[in-house]
Amino acid sequence: MNPSHTIKLGSSTLFKQSKSPFFNLRVMVKGKRRQFSTGESTKALAIDKARAILADLKSRGLAESVTLHSRRCNETPVDPTLEEFTSLYRKIMAHTDSAPAARTQEQYITRLKFMGAMLRINRIRSLTPEKIRLFIETYQNAGHAEARIPVSVKTSINSILRTCAALFSKTALPGYADHGLCIANPFTGMKLRRVEIKGFSPLKPELLAAIWKNVALLRDGDPAAAARTPRTSRWVQPDWRQPHPEAYLLLLLELGVGLRRNEADKAEWDWISVNADGRVILEVKSTRFFIPKSKECRIIPLSKDLYTLLLAHKTDSPFIVHGREPRVYTPGTTPKNLVYRCDLHHRALAYWLRLQGIVDGKPCHVLRKQFGSYVATTFSLFHAQKYLGHNPFSRWSVIGATNVESWTTHASNCISIWSNWQRLSNRHARLFLKRPLVQAALTV
C-alpha cells in the first residue's frame, strides 16, 4: 500500500493497492473489518463514492450495502482482465449475426494474450496506444536479435495488430457497451507503413508442364521411385512407388477449380451438377461438416475434361476425395484449428509439389493462386473474386492487379499453359485469344 494513496475518512481508510487502479474502502462493521471497491481511480470521485458507501452502511445496514456496492458475479468490471474481456467477447459473438468462426475468434484471443504477455499487462484498459507502440518496438528489436528479415517482421506485426483490433470491431464495441463496458479501440491507426505487398508470380510454363506430365505418376505410383527413407520426424515420408489418387484429386480441385484446402477436403459430389445444356458447375456450399469461409455459396464452371477425370475416381463415399469420416462439432466443441479429413493426403501433395520445384512455404495454396491469377488475367478481377470467394476490393485484388502487367510479357506462354490446363470451354478460349494484351504479345 502506497502511503500517498491512503486517505483517512474518520475511522475508515480509503487506499489504493499497487496493482489496482481503483481506490478501496476499509471500514469496521460490528468489530469486523470490511472492504469495498469504489471502482474509481481519482481521489475526488473515490471520496464521494466512499461517503455514499458509509451512508448506506449507517442507514441500510451491512447486508443491503453489500448488495448495492459489491460487484455482481455476472457484472462486467470497469477494467476487466484480459481473460474476462475475452470471455465477454465470446459471449457477444455467440449472439451476433455473421460472427467470425470459432477458430478465428480463438486466433484473435491468442494474439491479444500474446501481446499482453509481452507487455506484461493483465487488464484491458492498460492496453493503450502508448503500450501498443511499445509492443511494436519490442517486437522489432526481438526480430532484429533473431536476424529475421525486416519485411517479415513488419508483416508479422501488422498481422498481430490486425487480429487484435478485430476484438474491437464495430460489431463488438456496441456489445461491450450493452454489458456496461464502454471502451474505445486502442488500435486505431496502429499499422506499419511501407510494408511491401509481395505479388504472386505465375508458375513458369515449363514447371506447369512438368506438373501435368508427372501427375500420372502421383496418381498411379512411380515404379522407378526410390524407397522410402526411415522416419526422421513425426510424419512419415510418402512412398512414391505406391499410388496416391487422393493427392491427385486434391491437385485437380485446387489447381483446376481454385478450391481452398479445407474446401477440397470437404468437397462432396452433391456440389457438382450438370445443367440442361450440358454445362458442368461446382457449387461450394454449406454442409453438415463444412461452412464456407465467406458463409456464402459460390458457383464455379467446371470443364468436361476435368469432370471426367474426377468421375473416374468416384466411390460410394459422398466426398470427392476419399478419407476418414468427419465429425460434427457443436458450438461448444468446435476445435481451435481446422481438422482435415485427408490430412496425410494434403501433406503428400505438398511434399510432391516441392519435389516438382514449387519452393513456396504453402505449395498447395500456390495452386489456388495460380488459378486465380489465370482467371484474373484471362477474364477479369471480378471473375477471379467470384470464383475464389473473395470480397470485392480485398487485399488479393491489389496483389492480382499488380501482376496483370507482368503477365502481358508472358502472354504468348499463356497459350501453352492454356493447352496444358483444363479448359473452361472452347468459347472461353476464343475470348482469351481476342484479348488485346494477348494479341499484342503474339505480334512481338
Secondary structure, DSSP 8 states (H G I E B T S, - for coil): --GGGEEEETTEEEEE-TT-SSEEEEEEETTEEEEEE----SHHHHHHHHHHHHHHHHHT-HHHHHHHHS--TTS--SS-BHHHHHHHHHHHHTTSTT---HHHHHHHHHHHHHHHHHHT--BGGG--HHHHHHHHHHHHHHHHHTT--HHHHHHHHHHHHHHHHGGG-TTHHHHHHHTT-----TTTT---S-----------HHHHHHHHHHHHHHHH--TTS-------SSS----TTS--HHHHHHHHHHHHS---HHHHHH-BGGGEEE-TTS-EEEEE---SS---TTSS-EEEEE-HHHHHHHHTT--SSSBSS---------TTT--SS---TTHHHHHHHHHHHHHHT--SSSHHHHHHHHHHHHHHHHT-HHHHHHHHT--TT-HHHHHHHHHHHHHHTTHHHHHHHHHHS--S-HHHHHHHHT-HHHHHHHT-
